[in-house]
């Protein structure tokens, strides 16, 4: 079961995204059907994984055919990723070694479409439950090396315009608290989307 405060975390991040979207009007290329950011494998937290698997369970009740199609895409993705998976391919739990992940992420197989991406509509099937990485992608986001921006967004923008449209986040403390709560319940470690979905109702443990 998702921690009760996950809804608060999602609300904080989504409100920050709405603000960045308003300030960056005209510079953001993000729209339904724009899917370059939906290709490639990336790490997600145990909280992200639990959010996804919980949403998939709800989808199974509401739209079983769509849920099965999504699960089939996840099974196909896991079959491709498992041989070189940098961690426990039985559980989907990633190794903590950055070098192992970097080597894995460079493999051609990892450039596949996310299993949650509906190939017919070009939309995210579990959009409301998408991982934090997906939620903050698009607007400028501050990182260790400065601001990261989607290559399709803010094309030709000045530094001032980029800074004005930056995502203003204040969720780290709450997210860290939720991560600790899951870890105390035996749900820690990172995984990838396909393995989280394949678990059905729970993230890899």
Beta strands, then each sheet from edge to edge (+ up, - down):
strand 1: 87-88
strand 2: 93-94
strand 3: 141-143
strand 4: 146-148
sheet 1: 1+ 2-
sheet 2: 3+ 4-
end
